[in-house]
């Protein structure tokens, strides 16, 4: 069923829709841009971003179109729009879709405006995220923000479970031990939950990467996750699963933690603001880093950015004006103000004034922002069956976490099915 589109418009006079915008001086010969997005909870952030942009470009109106309620639904809506010739001028999507949007001829390269990857890197944008947008040597998106996996801790519960030291757990062994201790307290308390259903097998990718493993070989001709690192990943999940009393949906698990009945919740940093708001009335919250056991390990971010879909050169230029504004200090500050996403502009992030403002707005990021130096972007299988593969992997992770399958058996199943679907 096609998702209903919701729009709001930012222009010289006002915003039509969910958010009222103060009047901005009127300009003639206005050009209206349409930008689609798939995260309705960030509509206020987009309204703020659009307002600041229109203030600098009063000749332009920006209309934001909510298409779907997550990245996957937005991508499908974009495919449908391309088939019927009903695409917006630009779109805010996951960077992992850069390959498929470019290869299907839906998104347009930005090199004419950006000057290429090297010049983009000189502006301070994260090079791993720039590389994630490249297809056949050309860039197809301008990164806007990213997120990394973090561990949320209910300190009230953990102290009851025996956490006596001030330092947060640093290893999987410590995380699993304290989570089990919470479960031993009994009652309605749940030791821990890990967001194994995250899009694109993101949690599996992250634990694998922290152990030094990879999803596929460099030539992308075969899987590579079925080695020792893949087995260790599932063994970690199996042990962590022993601290779970219940198998919950993602939303149920988030609500459980926010209400104060879960000790440890491992998920995305992009939820920090909402979790902090919920926890403020219930318990002391701390946010910690995901362990990186291997000295050569890294984190897998979930970057997002703006893509140009318009084919008319003049409209492309106007979209570029908007998306390049998003990468400036002003745009990155708006992202930091409204969301838990981390900035992608490393030069801006290291400016003392911006960093101070950023950490004031996002105090829980103080313990994780240094992880950006070892953060790349998520991997996407080079096949139209990518979603089927990652859904299958999520189901096998569920079986491991709930003790319904042993890690070796689950890994063999994941490898066999992945090869068939590839």
N, C-alpha and C positions, 0 to 999 in steps of 0.2 A: 504494500500500500504506500502510495506516495505521501511523503511527509509534508504537511502544510507549511508554507513559507510565512515567516513573520518578518516584517521589515520596520526599520525606523530610519528617518531621513535627517541628515544634518546639512544645513545650508546657511546662507547669510542671515536669514531672519529667525528661524526656529528649528527645532527638531520635532518631527511628527512621529508619534508612537509612544514608546515606553518612557522616554526621558525628555524633559523640557530643557532646552539649551538657551542661555541668555542670548539676546539679540546681538548679531554681528553685522557690521556695516554692509549695506546692500551693494552688489556689484552687477554690472550688466554682462551679457553674453556668458551666462553661467554654463558650466558643463557638469552634468550629473554622472557620477561614477557609482556603479553598483558592486558591492563587495559581499560575497557569501561567506558564511561561517557556520560551524557546527557545534558551538558550545554556548547555548543560551545563557548560562550562568555568568558569562563574561560580557553580556550586552552592555552593562554599565561602563566597563573598561573601554569597549569600542566606542561608546558614545563620547567618553572623555577624549580618547585619541582623535576621533573625528572632529570634535569641537576645536581642539588645539590646532589641528591641521587646517581647518576652514578659516581659523583666525589668521593664519599665515598665507592662505590661498583663498581669499574671498570670492574668487571667480569660479570656485568649484563647489558642488554639492556632493555629499557622500551618502549613499543609501546602503545600509547594512541589511542583508537578507539572511535570516536564520533558516538554514536548510538541513534539517535533521538535528538530532540531539547529541551526536558525537562524531568523531573523525570518520568512522567507517560509513555511517549513514550519509554524511556530507559527500564523501567520495562517490557513493552510489548515485546520489542526486546529481552530482557533477557529470557522471557518465550519461545519465538520462538527458540532462540538459544539452550535452554535446550531440546526442542522437537527434534531437528535435530542433536544434539550432536555437536554444534558449539558455545561453550562458551569460553570467554576469561579466563585468569587465575584469574583475579580479576575485581572488578567493584566499581565505586564511585556512591553511590545511597543514596536516602533519608532513614533515619533510620526507618521511619514508615513502610518500606517494610521488616524489619527484620523478622517479623512473617511469612509472606507469602513465602519469599524466603527460610526460614529454613524449614517450614512445607512441602514445595514441594520438599525438598531435593536438592535444587539448590545451596544454600550457605553452607559453611562448618564452624563448630564452631572454634573459635580461642583460646580456653582455653589451648590447649596443648602448645601454644607459649606464651600466656599472663599470664598464671598462675591463671586465673579466675578473677571474678569481683572484689574481695577484693584487689588483687594485682594491678589491673588496676586503682582502685580508689586511691591507694597509690602513683601512678605516677602523680596524679594531675588531671586526667580526671574527668569531671563533672559526679557525681554519677547518677543524673537523666537521663543523656544521656546514661550512661553505662546500666542502668536498661532498657532503651528503646530498647536495642539490645538483650535482654535476652529472650530465648525461652526454656522452660522446664529446667531452671536452668543453661543454657549454653549461653555464649556470641557469637554473630554471626557477629559483626562488630566492628571496631575501630572508634569511633567518631572523626571527623576531624574539623568540624566547625558547627555553628548554626546561626540562625537569629531570630530576634524578631520583632514584629510589632512596628512601630514608626510613628510619625506624622511629615510630612514635611510641613514647613511653608514658604510661600512667604512673607517675611517681608515688602517688598515695598507695596504690595497690602493690607496687613493687617493694616499697618499704615494709609493708605488711608481710610480704613474701620473703623478706630477709636481705634485701639490698641495703647494705650498711654503708658502702663507700659512696663518696660524692661522684666519682667518675661513672659514666654510663658504660654498659657492656661494649666491648670492642671486638670480640670474636663471636663466631657462631656458637661455640661451646658455651660461652657466657650468656648469650641471648637465649639459647635453648634451656639452659639450667634455670634461669630466673623465670622463664615462661612456665616451665613445669611446676615450679614452686608456687606460682599463682594458682594453677589448676588444683594443686594439693590443698589449697585453702578451702575448697569446696564451695557449696552454695551455687549461685548463678555466675560466678566468675569464670572467665575463659582465659587461658594462659596467653595465647597469641593467635594472630591471623596474618597470613601473607597473601597479597593480592595476585594470586596465581592466574586469574582470568583476565588480567590486563591485556589490552590489545597487542597483537603481534608477539605473543609469548614473551613479553617484555621482562617479566621477573626471571624466567629461565635464562634469557639472554644475558641478564645482568649478573646472576650468580656465576654462570659459565664464564663470562668475561673477567670477573674478579679472580677467577681461578686460572686465567690465561688461555681459556679455550675459545674456539670460534664456531660459528654456525655452519659455514661451508668452507671449502678450500678456496684459495685465492682466485682460481679460474672459474669458480662457481659451477663446477662440473659434478660435484658430489658433496654430500653432507660431511661435516667434520665434528659435529657435536656428540657423536657416539663413541668418543674415546674416554680416557680416564677422567677428564674434567667434567664430561657430561654425566658420568656415573656418580661422581662426587657431588654434583649439583643435586641430583635426585636423592642421594643419601642425606644431604643437608635438609632437604624438604621432608624426607621421611621422619627424621628425628624431630624437626620442628613441629610436624603434624601430631606428634605424641602429646603436645601441650594443648591441642585443640579438643574441646569437648564437642563442638558442633561444626558441621560444614554449612557455611552460610553463603548467600549471594554476596556480591561485592557491596551493594548498598546496605544490606543487613549488617555486614561486618563493620562498615564505617559507622553506622548508627550505634552499634554495640560499643565500639570504642568511645565514640563521642558521649555516650551516656555513662561511661565510667565502669563498664563491667569487663573490659578486656585489658590485660596487662601490657601487651606489646602488639603493635599493628605495623606491619611493614608494607609501605605503599609509596605513593608519589609525593614529591615535595610540592607539587602544584596544589595540593589540598591543605597546605599548612595553614593558610589564613582561616579557612572554614573550620578546621580542627581546633585551632587555637580559640576561636570564638566560642565554639561549643564547650571546650574544656574549661574555659574561664569560670563557668558557673558550677563546675562539678569537681575538678581535681587539678593537681599540679601537673603540667605537661612539660616534657622535655623531648627534643628532637635530636636523634643521633645519626651517625653515618652507617651506611651499609659496610660490613667488613670487606676488605680487599686482601685476602690471604696471600696471593701471589705478588711478589715484588714487581712483576711485569703486567699485573692485572690492570684493568681499567673499568670505568662505568659506562653503561649504555644509556645515553640520554634519550629523551623523547622530544626532539626538537620540532618546532613548528614555524611557519613563515608564510609570507604572502607570495602568491603566484599571479602572473599576468595571464589572463585568458583572452583579452581583446586582441583582435587581429589588425585593427586600424592603427597605424603608427601614431597618430595624434592622441588617440585614447590610451594607447600603451604608455605614452609619455606622461599623461596625467595620472595613470595608475602608479607609474614609477615615482612621481612626485610624492604620492601618498605613502607608498611602502618604504621609500628611502627615509621619509620623516620618522617612520616607526622605529628605525634603527638608530636614530640620534639619541642624545642624552635625554631630550624631552620625551621622546616616545618610550624609551626604556624606563624612565621614571614612572610613566603612567602604567606600564605593565607591572612594575614592582609595587605600585600603590594599590592596585586592585586585585592582584592575583598572587599565587604562591610560585609562579614561574620565575626562573632565574634568567637574568639578562644574557644576551649573546654577544654584546659589544664589550670586549675585554679592556679596551682603552678607557671607555666610559666607566666601567666597573672599578677600575683602579684609580680613578680620580678621587682624591680625598673627600671633596665636597659631595660628590655623587654617592660614594661608598657610605659616608656618614648618613645621608638622607635615606639611602637604600636600607641600611641596617636598622635605622630608626623605624622605618615603615615595616620592616620584616626582621624583627629581632631574632626569630628562631633560625634564620638563615646564617647567623654568625657561625654556627658550628658546622655548616656544610658547604659554604660558598667556596672554600678552597678546593673542593672536589671537582670544580669545573676544569681544573688543569689536567685532569685525567679522564675527562668525559668526551666520548664521541657520540655518534648517533646510532639509532637502532637499525638492525638489519632487516631486510624484507626479502623473502624468497622470490627469485626471478621467474615467477610463473603465475598464471591466472588462478591457480589453486592455492595461492599463498594463505588465504583466510582459512581454507579447509585444513591446511597443514597445521596452522597455529591453533585452530580450534581443537584438533586432534591432540596436540601437545598439551593443551590446557586440561583436557579430559584425563590424560595419563598423569598429569601432575596432581589432579584431584584424587585419583586412585592411590597415588603414593602418599599424599598427605593424610588421607583417611585410612591408611593401612590396608587398602584393598588390593594393592599390588606392590611387589618388591621392586626396588630401583632397577636391578638388572633386567627384569622382565619388562618393565615399563620402557626402559631405554631401547631395548630391542624392538619393541612395538613401534616406538616413535621413529626409529631409524627405518624400519621396513615400510611403514606407511608413508613417510616423507619421500622416500625414493620412488614409490609408486606414483605419488601425486606430482612429483617433479617431472 
